[in-house]
Amino acid sequence: MSGKLAFKDSPFSRWVQDRVSDTNIDHLCVPNTAALTGDGPRVTPAGQTRDGDKGAHGESGDGNIIGFSNKRRLADIEKALADLDPQIGEIRKRIRDVQNRLSGLRNQRDAHRYVEDTTWSDIDYFGVDKKVADLQNDIQLLRDANKILDALQAEEDRIKPLLSEATRLRVLAGDRLEELQKKHGDLATDQDTVQDAIDAIDNEQTATVTDAQQAYLDTLFTSNWNATDLDAFSSNMRAMRTRLRAEATTAQTNVRRATTTMEQMFEGFKARWVEHNLGITVASADGYREILDRIQAEGLHERRGKWRRELAAWSSDDLLKLNDAFDTAIEDIEQRLHPVNTILRGLPFGGKGILQINLRRLQSDDLSKFRRRLRELSSGVAAELTDQQIETRFKNLRDFMALIHIPEATPRLQRRNATATSTCANTSSSPPPASTRTTVSSPPTTPSAASPAAKPKNSSRSSSGLRSATNSETKPDPALGSRPSSSTKDS
């Protein structure tokens, strides 16, 4: 470090040099702390020293901070900054001056270059103005000499604005054409995509649009949205899709409500009238519609009058025939027994007499009640009764026909052998309406009877009984009720 000092000439210079270069005072200057390792005292530029195992940190020159208050240090910094502000302002001003001067020099350079590259005639504006004035004078002289030039000039003045406007429109049209071409390309791409989707739907047959549906969709779209606005087409389609969903939901709700109402009406119809061929679901709506059409075509009043007349015919004619059939069957038996007894009178029976078959009618409470009810229902004219009486009479007829009804599943032989009494009274303990009794009476004495060789001939016992099979069924009248009908077979 002593080698970096300059000593002033004086009588004490030598002593000072010896003192400074003493090994206890002089230090070897090193560039950083890594070079402090070594023999002898050493020092860094920051003042950190080291001499073997001894050393000192030195000073940074930034002032004391650790272990002291920083107020004085902050004040020193503020003062230093305040001292630097005028210098900074001056430097900035000098920078602006230099930049302005540099800009002016650049402009001068460009001007000089332009002058060097330009001919005098191009920058001599006084000469140019003179030439312009001369040309204008020449033009005026020509116009004065020929009026056609004035007309041409006027035409030129008129056409120039038109040319400018046409040029402007041409530029705008070109821009619009480019925009439309781009949109056309996008639309062509969308068209190909939509056509591919339509072809896929047609090939897979996942959906079918009828002509009526297509017309409805076209009318709905054109009446609510602008069909020519391509920019709003996507949003319009979304709005239309939302509209169709809402209409579909409303239609489904109406269908469910109408279906429920129709099924309730069908249940009410089935509860009041018998119709085996129709159900209570909407699948049977066509059948109910046919019934309604028949009622509307014939008229409800006329149809009810027809039903009253038919009911009168059923009760007065058919049941009367059934009542008469019982008496006719007994009379037929009696008539058949007469020739049989006549034949039996001529035939000996057991050597004691002859065989005769006598008919004896037997009556039972069930049969009497049945015949009495049959006579009540077959008497009177239904057309003369009120509506309430007609309905009551119809119900009684239906209950009565149920008594003599033989199910279709009954075997044919059993149906034929079913007796009228057991069928009508709905019991198996009732006796038949008539029975036959065989009696033997002694014949008058004849020579053949006294002859010992005479032997009685075998005679067969014959009897005849009443058998009737009654078959009844209830046929529904879809408009006014069920029609009871009966058919009686006597044997």
C-alpha positions in Angstrom: 0.0 0.0 0.0 3.0 2.4 0.7 3.9 2.1 -3.0 0.7 4.0 -3.9 1.5 7.0 -1.8 3.2 10.2 -3.0 5.4 11.8 -0.3 6.0 15.6 -0.1 9.5 16.8 0.1 10.3 17.9 3.6 12.9 17.3 6.3 10.5 14.5 7.6 9.9 12.7 4.4 12.3 10.0 5.0 10.9 9.3 8.4 7.4 9.2 7.1 8.4 6.8 4.4 10.1 4.5 6.9 7.1 4.7 9.2 4.6 3.8 6.5 6.7 1.0 5.0 7.0 -0.7 8.3 5.8 -4.3 8.3 3.3 -3.6 11.1 1.7 -0.8 9.2 2.2 -1.5 5.5 -0.3 -3.9 3.8 -0.4 -5.8 0.6 -3.3 -4.7 -1.6 -5.4 -7.6 -2.9 -8.5 -7.4 -5.2 -11.0 -9.3 -3.1 -11.4 -11.3 0.1 -10.3 -14.6 -1.5 -6.8 -13.1 -1.8 -6.5 -12.3 1.9 -5.1 -15.8 2.5 -1.3 -15.7 2.7 1.7 -14.3 4.6 1.8 -10.8 5.9 -0.9 -8.2 6.4 -3.2 -7.7 3.4 -6.1 -5.3 2.6 -9.0 -5.3 0.1 -10.4 -2.2 -1.7 -13.2 -2.2 0.9 -10.7 -1.8 3.7 -11.0 -5.4 5.0 -7.6 -6.5 6.5 -6.1 -9.7 7.5 -2.8 -10.6 9.2 -2.6 -14.3 9.9 -5.5 -15.0 12.3 -6.2 -11.3 12.9 -8.3 -9.0 10.7 -10.8 -6.2 10.5 -13.9 -5.7 8.4 -13.0 -2.2 7.3 -15.6 0.4 6.2 -18.0 0.5 3.2 -18.1 4.3 3.0 -22.0 4.2 3.2 -22.1 5.4 6.8 -22.8 3.7 10.0 -26.2 1.8 10.1 -26.0 -1.3 12.3 -26.1 -0.3 15.9 -27.0 3.3 15.2 -30.1 5.3 14.5 -30.8 5.8 10.7 -32.4 9.2 11.0 -29.2 11.0 10.3 -28.4 8.6 7.5 -31.8 9.2 5.9 -31.4 13.0 6.3 -28.0 12.7 4.5 -29.6 10.7 1.7 -32.4 13.3 1.3 -29.9 16.1 1.2 -27.8 14.2 -1.4 -30.9 13.7 -3.5 -31.9 17.3 -3.2 -28.4 18.3 -4.4 -28.7 15.9 -7.3 -32.1 17.2 -8.6 -30.7 20.4 -10.1 -28.0 18.4 -11.8 -30.5 15.9 -13.1 -32.7 18.7 -14.5 -29.7 20.3 -16.2 -28.7 17.0 -17.7 -32.2 16.4 -19.0 -32.3 19.9 -20.6 -29.0 19.2 -22.2 -30.3 15.9 -23.5 -33.4 17.6 -25.1 -31.2 20.3 -26.6 -29.0 17.6 -28.1 -32.0 15.7 -29.4 -33.5 18.8 -31.0 -30.2 19.6 -32.6 -29.8 16.1 -33.8 -33.3 16.2 -35.4 -32.5 19.5 -37.1 -29.3 18.1 -38.4 -31.2 15.1 -39.8 -33.7 17.3 -41.5 -30.9 19.4 -43.0 -29.2 16.2 -44.2 -32.5 15.0 -45.9 -33.0 18.4 -47.5 -29.5 18.4 -48.8 -29.9 14.9 -50.2 -33.2 15.9 -51.8 -31.5 19.0 -53.4 -28.7 16.9 -54.6 -31.1 14.3 -56.2 -33.4 16.9 -57.7 -33.0 19.1 -60.8 -33.4 22.8 -60.6 -36.5 22.8 -62.7 -38.2 20.5 -60.3 -37.7 22.8 -57.3 -37.9 26.2 -59.0 -41.5 26.9 -58.0 -41.2 30.4 -59.4 -40.5 29.1 -62.8 -43.3 26.5 -62.4 -45.8 29.2 -61.5 -44.8 31.1 -64.5 -45.2 28.1 -66.8 -48.6 27.4 -65.2 -49.7 31.0 -65.9 -48.4 30.8 -69.5 -50.3 27.6 -70.1 -53.5 29.0 -68.6 -53.2 32.0 -71.0 -52.7 29.7 -73.9 -55.8 27.7 -72.9 -57.8 30.9 -72.6 -56.7 32.0 -76.0 -57.7 28.6 -77.4 -61.1 28.8 -75.7 -61.7 32.3 -77.1 -60.9 31.1 -80.5 -63.0 27.9 -80.3 -66.2 27.6 -78.1 -66.1 23.8 -78.4 -63.3 23.7 -75.9 -65.5 25.4 -73.3 -68.1 22.8 -73.8 -65.5 20.0 -73.4 -64.1 21.7 -70.3 -67.6 21.9 -68.8 -68.2 18.3 -69.7 -64.9 17.4 -68.0 -65.8 19.3 -64.9 -69.0 17.5 -64.8 -67.5 14.0 -65.4 -64.6 14.3 -62.9 -66.9 14.2 -59.8 -68.8 11.3 -61.3 -65.5 9.5 -62.0 -64.4 10.0 -58.4 -67.7 8.7 -57.1 -67.7 5.7 -59.5 -64.1 4.9 -58.4 -65.2 5.1 -54.8 -68.2 2.8 -55.5 -66.0 0.4 -57.4 -63.6 0.1 -54.5 -66.6 -0.4 -52.1 -68.1 -3.0 -54.4 -64.8 -4.8 -54.6 -64.6 -5.0 -50.9 -68.3 -6.1 -50.7 -67.6 -8.7 -53.4 -64.7 -10.2 -51.4 -66.9 -10.3 -48.3 -69.7 -12.0 -50.2 -67.4 -14.5 -51.8 -66.1 -15.4 -48.3 -69.7 -15.8 -47.1 -70.6 -17.8 -50.2 -67.7 -20.2 -49.4 -69.0 -20.6 -45.8 -72.5 -21.1 -47.0 -71.4 -23.7 -49.5 -69.6 -25.6 -46.8 -72.7 -25.4 -44.5 -74.8 -26.6 -47.4 -72.6 -29.6 -48.0 -72.7 -30.4 -44.2 -76.5 -30.1 -44.1 -76.9 -32.2 -47.3 -74.7 -35.0 -45.9 -76.9 -35.0 -42.8 -80.1 -35.1 -44.9 -78.7 -38.0 -47.0 -77.8 -39.9 -43.8 -81.3 -39.4 -42.5 -82.9 -40.5 -45.8 -80.6 -43.6 -46.0 -81.2 -44.6 -42.3 -84.9 -43.6 -42.5 -84.7 -42.1 -39.0 -87.1 -39.3 -39.7 -89.7 -38.5 -42.4 -91.2 -35.1 -43.1 -94.5 -35.0 -44.9 -95.6 -32.3 -47.3 -98.0 -30.8 -44.7 -95.3 -30.7 -42.1 -92.9 -29.1 -44.5 -95.5 -26.4 -45.4 -96.2 -25.8 -41.7 -92.4 -25.3 -41.0 -92.0 -23.0 -43.9 -95.0 -20.9 -42.9 -93.9 -20.8 -39.2 -90.4 -19.6 -40.1 -91.4 -17.0 -42.7 -94.1 -15.5 -40.5 -92.0 -15.1 -37.4 -88.4 -14.5 -38.6 -86.7 -12.9 -41.6 -85.9 -15.7 -44.0 -83.5 -13.6 -46.1 -81.2 -12.6 -43.2 -78.3 -15.0 -43.5 -76.4 -13.4 -40.5 -79.3 -14.1 -38.1 -80.2 -17.5 -39.6 -78.5 -19.5 -36.9 -80.1 -17.6 -34.1 -83.5 -17.8 -35.9 -83.2 -21.5 -36.2 -82.4 -21.8 -32.5 -85.5 -19.7 -31.7 -87.6 -21.8 -34.0 -86.3 -25.0 -32.4 -87.3 -23.6 -29.0 -90.7 -22.7 -30.4 -91.2 -26.2 -31.8 -90.2 -27.8 -28.5 -92.8 -25.6 -26.6 -95.5 -26.5 -29.2 -94.6 -30.2 -28.9 -94.9 -30.1 -25.1 -98.2 -28.3 -25.4 -99.5 -30.8 -27.9 -98.4 -33.8 -25.8 -100.2 -32.3 -22.8 -103.3 -31.8 -24.9 -103.1 -35.3 -26.2 -102.8 -36.7 -22.6 -105.7 -34.6 -21.4 -107.9 -35.5 -24.4 -106.9 -39.2 -24.0 -107.9 -39.1 -20.3 -111.2 -37.4 -21.1 -112.1 -39.8 -23.9 -111.2 -42.9 -21.7 -113.4 -41.5 -18.9 -116.2 -41.0 -21.4 -115.7 -44.6 -22.7 -115.8 -45.9 -19.1 -119.0 -44.1 -18.4 -120.5 -45.5 -21.6 -119.4 -49.1 -20.7 -120.8 -48.7 -17.2 -124.3 -47.8 -18.6 -124.5 -49.8 -21.8 -123.1 -53.2 -22.7 -120.8 -53.3 -25.7 -118.4 -56.3 -25.7 -116.7 -55.4 -29.0 -115.3 -52.1 -27.7 -112.8 -51.3 -25.0 -112.2 -48.2 -22.9 -108.9 -47.1 -24.5 -108.5 -44.6 -27.4 -107.9 -47.6 -29.7 -111.7 -48.1 -29.7 -112.4 -44.5 -30.6 -113.4 -45.4 -34.1 -116.1 -47.8 -32.8 -117.5 -45.1 -30.5 -117.4 -42.7 -33.4 -119.5 -45.1 -35.6 -122.1 -45.2 -32.8 -122.2 -41.4 -32.6 -122.5 -41.2 -36.3 -125.4 -43.6 -36.4 -127.1 -41.7 -33.6 -126.6 -38.3 -35.3 -127.7 -39.8 -38.7 -130.9 -41.4 -37.3 -131.6 -38.9 -34.6 -131.7 -39.6 -30.9 -135.5 -39.1 -30.6 -136.2 -41.3 -33.6 -133.8 -44.0 -32.4 -135.4 -44.0 -29.0 -138.8 -44.3 -30.5 -137.5 -47.3 -32.6 -136.2 -48.9 -29.5 -139.5 -48.4 -27.7 -141.3 -50.1 -30.6 -138.8 -53.0 -30.6 -139.1 -53.4 -26.9 -142.9 -53.6 -27.3 -142.4 -56.2 -29.9 -140.0 -58.2 -27.7 -142.3 -58.1 -24.7 -145.6 -58.5 -26.5 -144.7 -61.0 -29.2 -141.6 -63.0 -28.3 -142.5 -63.5 -24.6 -146.1 -64.2 -25.5 -145.0 -66.9 -27.9 -142.8 -68.3 -25.1 -145.9 -68.4 -22.8 -148.0 -70.0 -25.4 -145.3 -72.6 -26.1 -145.8 -74.1 -22.7 -149.5 -74.7 -23.3 -148.9 -75.8 -26.8 -146.4 -78.4 -25.6 -148.9 -79.9 -23.1 -151.6 -80.0 -25.8 -149.2 -81.7 -28.2 -148.5 -84.3 -25.6 -152.2 -84.9 -25.0 -152.8 -85.2 -28.7 -150.0 -87.7 -29.1 -151.2 -89.8 -26.2 -154.7 -90.3 -27.7 -153.6 -92.4 -30.7 -151.1 -94.3 -28.5 -153.9 -95.2 -26.0 -156.1 -96.2 -29.0 -153.5 -98.7 -30.1 -152.9 -100.0 -26.6 -156.6 -100.8 -26.2 -156.3 -103.5 -28.8 -153.2 -105.0 -27.2 -153.6 -107.4 -24.1 -151.3 -106.6 -21.2 -150.2 -109.3 -18.8 -153.4 -111.3 -19.2 -155.1 -108.9 -16.8 -156.2 -106.1 -19.0 -154.9 -103.4 -21.3 -152.2 -100.7 -20.9 -153.3 -97.0 -20.9 -151.3 -93.8 -20.5 -152.9 -91.0 -18.6 -151.5 -87.4 -18.4 -151.6 -85.6 -15.0 -150.4 -82.1 -14.7 -148.2 -81.2 -11.8 -147.7 -77.6 -10.5 -144.8 -76.2 -8.4 -144.3 -72.8 -6.7 -141.2 -72.1 -8.9 -143.1 -72.9 -12.1 -146.1 -70.9 -11.0 -143.9 -67.9 -10.2 -142.1 -68.2 -13.5 -145.3 -68.5 -15.5 -146.8 -65.5 -13.6 -143.7 -63.4 -14.3 -143.7 -64.4 -17.9 -147.4 -63.4 -18.3 -146.7 -60.0 -16.6 -143.8 -59.2 -18.9 -145.6 -60.3 -22.0 -148.6 -58.2 -21.2 -149.0 -54.5 -21.8 -147.6 -52.2 -24.6 -144.2 -50.7 -23.8 -144.9 -47.7 -26.1 -147.6 -46.5 -23.8 -145.3 -46.3 -20.8 -143.1 -43.4 -19.5 -139.3 -43.4 -20.0 -138.8 -44.4 -16.3 -141.3 -47.3 -16.7 -139.6 -48.3 -20.0 -136.2 -48.5 -18.3 -137.6 -50.4 -15.4 -139.4 -52.8 -17.8 -136.2 -53.3 -19.7 -134.2 -54.1 -16.6 -136.8 -56.7 -15.6 -136.7 -58.2 -19.1 -132.9 -58.5 -18.9 -133.0 -60.1 -15.4 -135.7 -62.5 -16.7 -133.7 -63.5 -19.8 -130.7 -64.2 -17.5 -132.8 -66.9 -15.8 -133.5 -68.9 -18.9 -130.1 -68.3 -20.5 -128.0 -71.4 -21.1 -124.2 -70.7 -21.3 -122.6 -71.4 -24.7 -120.1 -73.8 -23.0 -122.9 -76.2 -22.0 -122.7 -79.5 -24.1 -125.3 -79.8 -26.8 -126.9 -83.0 -25.4 -127.2 -81.4 -21.9 -128.7 -78.3 -23.5 -131.3 -80.4 -25.3 -132.1 -82.4 -22.2 -132.5 -79.4 -19.9 -136.1 -79.2 -18.8 -138.1 -76.1 -19.0 -138.9 -76.1 -15.3 -135.3 -76.4 -14.1 -134.1 -73.8 -16.5 -136.8 -71.2 -15.9 -136.8 -71.6 -12.1 -133.0 -71.9 -12.0 -133.4 -75.0 -9.7 -133.0 -78.7 -10.1 -135.6 -79.8 -7.5 -138.7 -78.5 -9.4 -141.0 -81.2 -10.9 -141.9 -81.2 -14.6 -145.0 -79.4 -15.6 -146.8 -82.6 -16.5 -146.3 -86.3 -16.0 -147.7 -89.5 -17.5 -149.2 -92.3 -15.5 -149.7 -95.8 -16.8 -152.8 -97.7 -15.7 -154.0 -101.2 -16.4 -157.7 -101.8 -17.0 -159.5 -105.1 -17.5 -160.8 -105.6 -21.0 -164.2 -107.0 -21.7 -164.5 -110.8 -21.9 -163.8 -112.2 -25.3 -163.5 -115.6 -26.7 -159.8 -115.2 -27.2 -159.4 -114.2 -23.7 -161.1 -117.3 -22.3 -159.2 -119.6 -24.5 -156.5 -121.4 -22.5 -154.2 -121.2 -25.4 -154.4 -117.5 -25.5 -151.3 -115.9 -24.2 -150.8 -112.3 -23.5 -148.6 -110.5 -25.9 -145.7 -108.4 -24.7 -146.6 -104.8 -24.8 -144.2 -102.0 -24.4 -144.7 -99.1 -22.0 -144.5 -95.7 -23.7 -144.5 -92.4 -22.1 -144.2 -88.9 -23.3 -142.9 -85.9 -21.4 -142.5 -82.2 -22.0 -139.0 -81.1 -22.8 -138.0 -77.6 -23.8 -134.7 -76.0 -24.2 -134.6 -72.3 -24.0 -131.7 -70.3 -25.2 -131.5 -66.6 -24.5 -128.8 -64.0 -25.1 -128.5 -60.3 -24.4 -127.5 -58.3 -27.5 -126.4 -54.7 -26.7 -127.8 -51.7 -28.3 -124.9 -49.3 -28.4 -127.2 -46.3 -28.5 -129.9 -47.1 -25.9 -129.1 -50.3 -24.1 -129.2 -54.0 -24.4 -131.8 -55.9 -26.4 -133.0 -59.1 -24.8 -133.8 -61.8 -27.4 -134.9 -65.4 -26.9 -135.5 -68.4 -29.0 -137.4 -71.5 -27.7 -137.2 -75.0 -29.0 -139.9 -77.4 -28.1 -139.6 -81.2 -28.5 
